[in-house]
Every structure is written in structure tokens, then in C-alpha cells.
Amino acid sequence: MWNEPYLETCCRSALHRLKLSGHAGRPANVPDAPCLKRLSHMGLACSAGNDRFTLTGAGHARHRTEILKLPT
């Protein structure tokens, strides 16, 4: 059963870019900032003190299942 909130295409792309950015994260002033904020509100990303977004453990898990299509 599907029990996770739906991610729009733009947010799935932002999630993937966030994963690719690694520990450095993504700056808060990029064009996909609204999606990064949405991911942050969902607990998939967090805003670091230096105005950058990084992936959380939940974000890594969601990337694995939704982007990579790997089993949980």
C-alpha cells in the first residue's frame, strides 16, 4: 500500500539533484528552491545553517525507492 505523499515531477528532480550534490548540499537561492523547501517540510531535506539544503535519512530512503526504483 502506498502511504507516502506524492512528489511532483519537479520535486522528484530536486530530490535527485540534492542526492547528487552530496554532503555539500544545494544552495537555497537556486531555481528549484521552492521544491527544496517543500522537501524540507516533508522531512526529506534539511536546511543547514549556511543556507544550504542537505538530504536527510528519510530523503535517502525516498530517493532509493522513488528515483532508483529499488526495493525498500
VEXMILUM-603806 format. One record per residue (C-alpha): residue in one letter; x, y, z. Coordinates in steps of 0.02 Angstrom, whole numbers, padded with zeros to 5 digits, always signed. Example, Ala and Ser with C-alpha at 12.3 -4.5 7.8 and 13.67 -1.06 7.14 Angstrom:
# residues 2
A+00615-00225+00390/S+00684-00053+00357/
END
This chain:
# residues 72
M+00000+00000+00000/W+00061+00173-00044/N+00070+00282+00111/E+00192+00419+00062/P+00143+00592-00001/Y+00152+00614-00189/L+00304+00706-00259/E+00276+00815-00411/T+00397+00789-00555/C+00491+00949-00513/C+00514+00892-00333/R+00575+00720-00386/S+00704+00808-00495/A+00754+00920-00350/L+00770+00766-00238/H+00886+00686-00365/R+00991+00843-00384/L+01002+00854-00195/K+01064+00674-00188/L+01194+00711-00322/S+01257+00863-00226/G+01315+00751-00084/H+01371+00824+00082/A+01394+00998+00009/G+01207+01012-00020/R+01114+01133-00131/P+01110+01321-00105/A+00946+01399-00052/N+00948+01525-00196/V+00933+01406-00344/P+00781+01398-00460/D+00718+01239-00376/A+00717+01320-00203/P+00527+01303-00185/C+00544+01115-00210/L+00688+01107-00087/K+00581+01197+00041/R+00438+01076+00006/L+00557+00928+00028/S+00616+01006+00190/H+00437+01020+00256/M+00412+00836+00211/G+00568+00788+00311/L+00664+00731+00157/A+00788+00876+00164/C+00851+00994+00297/S+00913+01170+00288/A+01088+01186+00354/G+01141+01343+00447/N+01239+01403+00296/D+01085+01424+00183/R+01108+01255+00100/F+00992+01106+00092/T+01054+00930+00125/L+00969+00761+00113/T+00904+00677+00271/G+00898+00490+00304/A+00716+00490+00250/G+00768+00581+00091/H+00898+00449+00052/A+00767+00313+00076/R+00639+00403-00032/H+00769+00431-00169/R+00810+00246-00165/T+00629+00192-00188/E+00559+00330-00297/I+00705+00381-00407/L+00811+00224-00415/K+00658+00109-00405/L+00748-00008-00285/P+00654-00113-00157/T+00639-00049+00020/
END
